[in-house]
Amino acid sequence: MDTSLGNLVYEEDEIIKNSIENLINKEKDIIHEYKVMNEYKDKFTGNSSFNLSLIEELEKRKMYLLYKMQTKQQQNDSLLKLLEYLTFLDNKKKNFDIENIRNKLFNLEKELIPYKELFE
């Protein structure tokens, strides 16, 4: 039984990858079902019990899709804030690096003064 760490990670990655693909496909199916059901809800006005159950199913899907849309919007907002923060940190680091280089230049210029005085 060869269960190396590499094989275990590969198998776990495949499970995660397949799970994510399944979730994405299910979400696409729910969106498609919602669109189709929404198109046909007005065509079944004669059978009121069927129409009520159709509207009930539409409402369930609508609530789920609104929830997914809200969570995806929150993820988007969070990622934008994170990107803004990372940009801020990057700018801070650049400013720090620039200041560090300026200080080194200033110190080097101070060290050069005695040499310049000798030959001027």
OpenMM code with the backbone's topology and positions (N, CA, C; nanometers):
from openmm import Vec3, app, unit

residues = "MET ASP THR SER LEU GLY ASN LEU VAL TYR GLU GLU ASP GLU ILE ILE LYS ASN SER ILE GLU ASN LEU ILE ASN LYS GLU LYS ASP ILE ILE HIS GLU TYR LYS VAL MET ASN GLU TYR LYS ASP LYS PHE THR GLY ASN SER SER PHE ASN LEU SER LEU ILE GLU GLU LEU GLU LYS ARG LYS MET TYR LEU LEU TYR LYS MET GLN THR LYS GLN GLN GLN ASN ASP SER LEU LEU LYS LEU LEU GLU TYR LEU THR PHE LEU ASP ASN LYS LYS LYS ASN PHE ASP ILE GLU ASN ILE ARG ASN LYS LEU PHE ASN LEU GLU LYS GLU LEU ILE PRO TYR LYS GLU LEU PHE GLU".split()
positions = [
    Vec3(0.0838, -0.1173, 0.0000),
    Vec3(0.0000, 0.0000, 0.0000),
    Vec3(0.0886, 0.1241, 0.0000),
    Vec3(0.1071, 0.1832, -0.1167),
    Vec3(0.1918, 0.3003, -0.1318),
    Vec3(0.1047, 0.4253, -0.1211),
    Vec3(0.1097, 0.4892, -0.0052),
    Vec3(0.0325, 0.6109, 0.0164),
    Vec3(0.1277, 0.7249, 0.0483),
    Vec3(0.2033, 0.7646, -0.0517),
    Vec3(0.2963, 0.8754, -0.0316),
    Vec3(0.2178, 1.0055, -0.0182),
    Vec3(0.2824, 1.1023, 0.0409),
    Vec3(0.2191, 1.2320, 0.0610),
    Vec3(0.1779, 1.2937, -0.0723),
    Vec3(0.2619, 1.2795, -0.1731),
    Vec3(0.2300, 1.3324, -0.3055),
    Vec3(0.1033, 1.2722, -0.3627),
    Vec3(0.0882, 1.1393, -0.3494),
    Vec3(-0.0327, 1.0732, -0.3993),
    Vec3(-0.1560, 1.1174, -0.3214),
    Vec3(-0.1419, 1.1306, -0.1903),
    Vec3(-0.2554, 1.1738, -0.1082),
    Vec3(-0.2992, 1.3150, -0.1453),
    Vec3(-0.2027, 1.4042, -0.1634),
    Vec3(-0.2353, 1.5417, -0.2008),
    Vec3(-0.3015, 1.5441, -0.3377),
    Vec3(-0.2482, 1.4662, -0.4311),
    Vec3(-0.3060, 1.4601, -0.5652),
    Vec3(-0.4506, 1.4127, -0.5592),
    Vec3(-0.4749, 1.3058, -0.4821),
    Vec3(-0.6107, 1.2530, -0.4710),
    Vec3(-0.7037, 1.3541, -0.4059),
    Vec3(-0.6572, 1.4203, -0.3009),
    Vec3(-0.7393, 1.5215, -0.2340),
    Vec3(-0.7657, 1.6385, -0.3275),
    Vec3(-0.6645, 1.6804, -0.4042),
    Vec3(-0.6836, 1.7889, -0.5001),
    Vec3(-0.7874, 1.7510, -0.6049),
    Vec3(-0.7836, 1.6268, -0.6504),
    Vec3(-0.8820, 1.5809, -0.7486),
    Vec3(-1.0223, 1.5824, -0.6895),
    Vec3(-1.0343, 1.5422, -0.5645),
    Vec3(-1.1655, 1.5423, -0.4983),
    Vec3(-1.2169, 1.6857, -0.4874),
    Vec3(-1.1304, 1.7767, -0.4464),
    Vec3(-1.1705, 1.9174, -0.4333),
    Vec3(-1.2060, 1.9750, -0.5697),
    Vec3(-1.1235, 1.9460, -0.6698),
    Vec3(-1.1487, 1.9962, -0.8050),
    Vec3(-1.2827, 1.9450, -0.8566),
    Vec3(-1.3083, 1.8170, -0.8385),
    Vec3(-1.4358, 1.7590, -0.8840),
    Vec3(-1.5537, 1.8176, -0.8069),
    Vec3(-1.5361, 1.8390, -0.6778),
    Vec3(-1.6434, 1.8973, -0.5966),
    Vec3(-1.6774, 2.0377, -0.6436),
    Vec3(-1.5746, 2.1171, -0.6704),
    Vec3(-1.5973, 2.2543, -0.7177),
    Vec3(-1.6656, 2.2532, -0.8540),
    Vec3(-1.6205, 2.1651, -0.9428),
    Vec3(-1.6840, 2.1547, -1.0749),
    Vec3(-1.8303, 2.1151, -1.0607),
    Vec3(-1.8598, 2.0210, -0.9703),
    Vec3(-1.9986, 1.9797, -0.9476),
    Vec3(-2.0833, 2.0951, -0.8945),
    Vec3(-2.0279, 2.1720, -0.8016),
    Vec3(-2.1010, 2.2866, -0.7484),
    Vec3(-2.1304, 2.3893, -0.8572),
    Vec3(-2.0313, 2.4176, -0.9388),
    Vec3(-2.0497, 2.5146, -1.0474),
    Vec3(-2.1563, 2.4656, -1.1449),
    Vec3(-2.1507, 2.3374, -1.1792),
    Vec3(-2.2509, 2.2818, -1.2706),
    Vec3(-2.3906, 2.2846, -1.2098),
    Vec3(-2.4016, 2.2566, -1.0798),
    Vec3(-2.5331, 2.2608, -1.0144),
    Vec3(-2.5878, 2.4032, -1.0123),
    Vec3(-2.5007, 2.4997, -0.9875),
    Vec3(-2.5457, 2.6388, -0.9896),
    Vec3(-2.5933, 2.6787, -1.1293),
    Vec3(-2.5208, 2.6370, -1.2305),
    Vec3(-2.5636, 2.6659, -1.3681),
    Vec3(-2.6973, 2.6004, -1.3979),
    Vec3(-2.7154, 2.4774, -1.3504),
    Vec3(-2.8432, 2.4077, -1.3699),
    Vec3(-2.9573, 2.4807, -1.3007),
    Vec3(-2.9340, 2.5278, -1.1798),
    Vec3(-3.0385, 2.5992, -1.1066),
    Vec3(-3.0748, 2.7294, -1.1772),
    Vec3(-2.9744, 2.7996, -1.2293),
    Vec3(-3.0010, 2.9224, -1.3059),
    Vec3(-3.0832, 2.8900, -1.4297),
    Vec3(-3.0448, 2.7851, -1.5002),
    Vec3(-3.1186, 2.7446, -1.6200),
    Vec3(-3.2624, 2.7043, -1.5844),
    Vec3(-3.2785, 2.6239, -1.4795),
    Vec3(-3.4120, 2.5817, -1.4363),
    Vec3(-3.4980, 2.7023, -1.4000),
    Vec3(-3.4392, 2.7964, -1.3312),
    Vec3(-3.5133, 2.9161, -1.2915),
    Vec3(-3.5616, 2.9920, -1.4150),
    Vec3(-3.4725, 3.0086, -1.5127),
    Vec3(-3.5110, 3.0801, -1.6352),
    Vec3(-3.6254, 3.0085, -1.7070),
    Vec3(-3.6129, 2.8770, -1.7217),
    Vec3(-3.7159, 2.7995, -1.7926),
    Vec3(-3.8476, 2.8029, -1.7164),
    Vec3(-3.8424, 2.7800, -1.5865),
    Vec3(-3.9645, 2.7807, -1.5056),
    Vec3(-4.0300, 2.9185, -1.5069),
    Vec3(-3.9498, 3.0218, -1.5055),
    Vec3(-4.0028, 3.1582, -1.5065),
    Vec3(-4.0723, 3.1881, -1.6390),
    Vec3(-4.0195, 3.1347, -1.7478),
    Vec3(-4.0816, 3.1556, -1.8790),
    Vec3(-4.2172, 3.0866, -1.8882),
    Vec3(-4.2306, 2.9701, -1.8244),
    Vec3(-4.3519, 2.8903, -1.8382),
    Vec3(-4.4543, 2.9117, -1.7278),
    Vec3(-4.4243, 2.9886, -1.6267),
    Vec3(-4.5168, 3.0027, -1.5147),
    Vec3(-4.6493, 3.0657, -1.5563),
    Vec3(-4.6469, 3.1594, -1.6497),
    Vec3(-4.7698, 3.2256, -1.6932),
    Vec3(-4.8503, 3.1422, -1.7923),
    Vec3(-4.7902, 3.0384, -1.8493),
    Vec3(-4.8584, 2.9548, -1.9480),
    Vec3(-4.9478, 2.8494, -1.8829),
    Vec3(-4.9287, 2.8242, -1.7527),
    Vec3(-5.0058, 2.7215, -1.6840),
    Vec3(-5.1045, 2.7834, -1.5854),
    Vec3(-5.1870, 2.8721, -1.6342),
    Vec3(-5.2823, 2.9383, -1.5456),
    Vec3(-5.4049, 2.8525, -1.5183),
    Vec3(-5.4340, 2.7557, -1.6033),
    Vec3(-5.5543, 2.6735, -1.5870),
    Vec3(-5.5452, 2.5788, -1.4682),
    Vec3(-5.4315, 2.5172, -1.4486),
    Vec3(-5.4123, 2.4205, -1.3404),
    Vec3(-5.3515, 2.4949, -1.2212),
    Vec3(-5.4370, 2.5368, -1.1291),
    Vec3(-5.3918, 2.6245, -1.0215),
    Vec3(-5.2970, 2.5539, -0.9238),
    Vec3(-5.3182, 2.4243, -0.8950),
    Vec3(-5.2294, 2.3551, -0.8011),
    Vec3(-5.0897, 2.3399, -0.8623),
    Vec3(-5.0852, 2.3107, -0.9920),
    Vec3(-4.9554, 2.3013, -1.0600),
    Vec3(-4.8877, 2.4375, -1.0620),
    Vec3(-4.9669, 2.5399, -1.0921),
    Vec3(-4.9125, 2.6751, -1.0990),
    Vec3(-4.8604, 2.7199, -0.9620),
    Vec3(-4.9318, 2.6856, -0.8559),
    Vec3(-4.8865, 2.7210, -0.7209),
    Vec3(-4.7569, 2.6501, -0.6848),
    Vec3(-4.7484, 2.5214, -0.7197),
    Vec3(-4.6240, 2.4493, -0.6900),
    Vec3(-4.5087, 2.5019, -0.7749),
    Vec3(-4.5381, 2.5415, -0.8976),
    Vec3(-4.4362, 2.6001, -0.9843),
    Vec3(-4.3868, 2.7324, -0.9259),
    Vec3(-4.4790, 2.8136, -0.8810),
    Vec3(-4.4415, 2.9421, -0.8206),
    Vec3(-4.3635, 2.9192, -0.6913),
    Vec3(-4.4014, 2.8186, -0.6155),
    Vec3(-4.3290, 2.7858, -0.4924),
    Vec3(-4.1851, 2.7432, -0.5227),
    Vec3(-4.1680, 2.6587, -0.6242),
    Vec3(-4.0337, 2.6157, -0.6643),
    Vec3(-3.9524, 2.7328, -0.7190),
    Vec3(-4.0188, 2.8193, -0.7938),
    Vec3(-3.9512, 2.9388, -0.8447),
    Vec3(-3.9018, 3.0266, -0.7299),
    Vec3(-3.9855, 3.0407, -0.6293),
    Vec3(-3.9488, 3.1237, -0.5143),
    Vec3(-3.8298, 3.0641, -0.4395),
    Vec3(-3.8255, 2.9320, -0.4263),
    Vec3(-3.7122, 2.8654, -0.3602),
    Vec3(-3.5835, 2.8915, -0.4375),
    Vec3(-3.5918, 2.8744, -0.5680),
    Vec3(-3.4729, 2.8968, -0.6505),
    Vec3(-3.4313, 3.0439, -0.6497),
    Vec3(-3.5316, 3.1309, -0.6512),
    Vec3(-3.5022, 3.2739, -0.6484),
    Vec3(-3.4298, 3.3099, -0.5190),
    Vec3(-3.4756, 3.2591, -0.4061),
    Vec3(-3.4109, 3.2870, -0.2778),
    Vec3(-3.2669, 3.2345, -0.2775),
    Vec3(-3.2485, 3.1147, -0.3292),
    Vec3(-3.1143, 3.0572, -0.3360),
    Vec3(-3.0241, 3.1407, -0.4260),
    Vec3(-3.0750, 3.1794, -0.5423),
    Vec3(-2.9947, 3.2569, -0.6372),
    Vec3(-2.9638, 3.3968, -0.5828),
    Vec3(-3.0591, 3.4568, -0.5126),
    Vec3(-3.0320, 3.5868, -0.4507),
    Vec3(-2.9252, 3.5747, -0.3424),
    Vec3(-2.9317, 3.4659, -0.2671),
    Vec3(-2.8302, 3.4408, -0.1652),
    Vec3(-2.6923, 3.4233, -0.2297),
    Vec3(-2.6857, 3.3440, -0.3358),
    Vec3(-2.5584, 3.3219, -0.4056),
    Vec3(-2.5057, 3.4530, -0.4639),
    Vec3(-2.5956, 3.5322, -0.5195),
    Vec3(-2.5551, 3.6595, -0.5771),
    Vec3(-2.5000, 3.7513, -0.4674),
    Vec3(-2.5664, 3.7538, -0.3531),
    Vec3(-2.5206, 3.8366, -0.2419),
    Vec3(-2.3843, 3.7908, -0.1912),
    Vec3(-2.3651, 3.6603, -0.1759),
    Vec3(-2.2363, 3.6113, -0.1261),
    Vec3(-2.1254, 3.6371, -0.2273),
    Vec3(-2.1560, 3.6211, -0.3561),
    Vec3(-2.0543, 3.6489, -0.4579),
    Vec3(-2.0204, 3.7978, -0.4610),
    Vec3(-2.1196, 3.8839, -0.4391),
    Vec3(-2.0940, 4.0271, -0.4334),
    Vec3(-2.0083, 4.0609, -0.3115),
    Vec3(-2.0360, 3.9970, -0.1990),
    Vec3(-1.9552, 4.0186, -0.0797),
    Vec3(-1.8118, 3.9700, -0.1010),
    Vec3(-1.7965, 3.8566, -0.1683),
    Vec3(-1.6625, 3.8075, -0.2004),
    Vec3(-1.5902, 3.9077, -0.2897),
    Vec3(-1.6615, 3.9587, -0.3875),
    Vec3(-1.6037, 4.0565, -0.4789),
    Vec3(-1.5591, 4.1815, -0.4030),
    Vec3(-1.6457, 4.2329, -0.3157),
    Vec3(-1.6117, 4.3508, -0.2367),
    Vec3(-1.4906, 4.3244, -0.1468),
    Vec3(-1.4879, 4.2068, -0.0861),
    Vec3(-1.3762, 4.1716, 0.0015),
    Vec3(-1.2458, 4.1619, -0.0759),
    Vec3(-1.2513, 4.1018, -0.1931),
    Vec3(-1.1306, 4.0908, -0.2753),
    Vec3(-1.0828, 4.2275, -0.3230),
    Vec3(-1.1759, 4.3165, -0.3535),
    Vec3(-1.1367, 4.4524, -0.3919),
    Vec3(-1.0684, 4.5242, -0.2760),
    Vec3(-1.1224, 4.5075, -0.1552),
    Vec3(-1.0596, 4.5681, -0.0373),
    Vec3(-0.9209, 4.5085, -0.0136),
    Vec3(-0.9102, 4.3781, -0.0308),
    Vec3(-0.7810, 4.3123, -0.0135),
    Vec3(-0.6806, 4.3628, -0.1166),
    Vec3(-0.7235, 4.3751, -0.2389),
    Vec3(-0.6369, 4.4264, -0.3447),
    Vec3(-0.5933, 4.5697, -0.3139),
    Vec3(-0.6851, 4.6503, -0.2665),
    Vec3(-0.6531, 4.7874, -0.2289),
    Vec3(-0.5504, 4.7892, -0.1145),
    Vec3(-0.5698, 4.7033, -0.0178),
    Vec3(-0.4776, 4.6953, 0.0954),
    Vec3(-0.3389, 4.6491, 0.0502),
    Vec3(-0.3360, 4.5469, -0.0363),
    Vec3(-0.2079, 4.4977, -0.0870),
    Vec3(-0.1357, 4.6048, -0.1683),
    Vec3(-0.2109, 4.6811, -0.2443),
    Vec3(-0.1521, 4.7915, -0.3197),
    Vec3(-0.0948, 4.8957, -0.2240),
    Vec3(-0.1695, 4.9238, -0.1174),
    Vec3(-0.1228, 5.0170, -0.0151),
    Vec3(0.0076, 4.9674, 0.0472),
    Vec3(0.0109, 4.8373, 0.0811),
    Vec3(0.1319, 4.7804, 0.1396),
    Vec3(0.2478, 4.7859, 0.0414),
    Vec3(0.2190, 4.7565, -0.0846),
    Vec3(0.3221, 4.7615, -0.1875),
    Vec3(0.3783, 4.9031, -0.1988),
    Vec3(0.2893, 5.0024, -0.1964),
    Vec3(0.3346, 5.1418, -0.2029),
    Vec3(0.4168, 5.1781, -0.0795),
    Vec3(0.3724, 5.1295, 0.0372),
    Vec3(0.4488, 5.1549, 0.1602),
    Vec3(0.5887, 5.0940, 0.1484),
    Vec3(0.5952, 4.9714, 0.0968),
    Vec3(0.7255, 4.9053, 0.0821),
    Vec3(0.8112, 4.9820, -0.0178),
    Vec3(0.7514, 5.0251, -0.1276),
    Vec3(0.8272, 5.1030, -0.2256),
    Vec3(0.8790, 5.2312, -0.1626),
    Vec3(0.7926, 5.2980, -0.0860),
    Vec3(0.8358, 5.4208, -0.0195),
    Vec3(0.9477, 5.3915, 0.0798),
    Vec3(0.9364, 5.2819, 0.1510),
    Vec3(1.0405, 5.2424, 0.2442),
    Vec3(1.1709, 5.2149, 0.1698),
    Vec3(1.1612, 5.1412, 0.0585),
    Vec3(1.2809, 5.1112, -0.0214),
    Vec3(1.3428, 5.2393, -0.0764),
    Vec3(1.2605, 5.3311, -0.1231),
    Vec3(1.3115, 5.4584, -0.1765),
    Vec3(1.3827, 5.5359, -0.0661),
    Vec3(1.3195, 5.5412, 0.0514),
    Vec3(1.3807, 5.6125, 0.1640),
    Vec3(1.5122, 5.5467, 0.2053),
    Vec3(1.5148, 5.4156, 0.2042),
    Vec3(1.6359, 5.3413, 0.2384),
    Vec3(1.7489, 5.3728, 0.1395),
    Vec3(1.7166, 5.3765, 0.0116),
    Vec3(1.8167, 5.4084, -0.0918),
    Vec3(1.8638, 5.5522, -0.0765),
    Vec3(1.7721, 5.6446, -0.0471),
    Vec3(1.8105, 5.7843, -0.0262),
    Vec3(1.9071, 5.7969, 0.0918),
    Vec3(1.8775, 5.7258, 0.1989),
    Vec3(1.9660, 5.7296, 0.3156),
    Vec3(2.1043, 5.6749, 0.2818),
    Vec3(2.1087, 5.5683, 0.2054),
    Vec3(2.2383, 5.5124, 0.1648),
    Vec3(2.3143, 5.6114, 0.0780),
    Vec3(2.2429, 5.6778, -0.0132),
    Vec3(2.3075, 5.7787, -0.0978),
    Vec3(2.3616, 5.8945, -0.0135),
    Vec3(2.2812, 5.9392, 0.0815),
    Vec3(2.3245, 6.0478, 0.1687),
    Vec3(2.4494, 6.0084, 0.2472),
    Vec3(2.4488, 5.8867, 0.3026),
    Vec3(2.5659, 5.8389, 0.3776),
    Vec3(2.6884, 5.8251, 0.2874),
    Vec3(2.6674, 5.7764, 0.1681),
    Vec3(2.7784, 5.7625, 0.0742),
    Vec3(2.8346, 5.8987, 0.0363),
    Vec3(2.7475, 5.9967, 0.0152),
    Vec3(2.7937, 6.1323, -0.0157),
    Vec3(2.8739, 6.1893, 0.1001),
    Vec3(2.8292, 6.1617, 0.2233),
    Vec3(2.9043, 6.2081, 0.3408),
    Vec3(3.0418, 6.1414, 0.3473),
    Vec3(3.0464, 6.0141, 0.3116),
    Vec3(3.1743, 5.9415, 0.3122),
    Vec3(3.2674, 5.9912, 0.2024),
    Vec3(3.2118, 6.0428, 0.0950),
    Vec3(3.2925, 6.0926, -0.0163),
    Vec3(3.3519, 6.2307, 0.0100),
    Vec3(3.2982, 6.3044, 0.1017),
    Vec3(3.3444, 6.4419, 0.1271),
    Vec3(3.4948, 6.4483, 0.1552),
    Vec3(3.5466, 6.3655, 0.2447),
    Vec3(3.6926, 6.3755, 0.2684),
    Vec3(3.7753, 6.3453, 0.1433),
    Vec3(3.7308, 6.2539, 0.0604),
    Vec3(3.8054, 6.2221, -0.0621),
    Vec3(3.8007, 6.3388, -0.1592),
    Vec3(3.6833, 6.3993, -0.1698),
    Vec3(3.6684, 6.5131, -0.2595),
    Vec3(3.7532, 6.6299, -0.2132),
    Vec3(3.7569, 6.6503, -0.0823),
    Vec3(3.8371, 6.7604, -0.0282),
    Vec3(3.9864, 6.7415, -0.0572),
    Vec3(4.0291, 6.6182, -0.0607),
    Vec3(4.1698, 6.5906, -0.0900),
    Vec3(4.2083, 6.6319, -0.2311),
    Vec3(4.1179, 6.6116, -0.3250),
    Vec3(4.1538, 6.6301, -0.4648),
    Vec3(4.0872, 6.7524, -0.5293),
    Vec3(4.0346, 6.8379, -0.4526),
    Vec3(3.9753, 6.9595, -0.5133),
    Vec3(4.0604, 7.0784, -0.4928),
] * unit.nanometer
topology = app.Topology()
chain = topology.addChain("A")
for resn in residues:
    res = topology.addResidue(resn, chain)
    for name in ("N", "CA", "C"):
        topology.addAtom(name, app.Element.getBySymbol(name[0]), res)
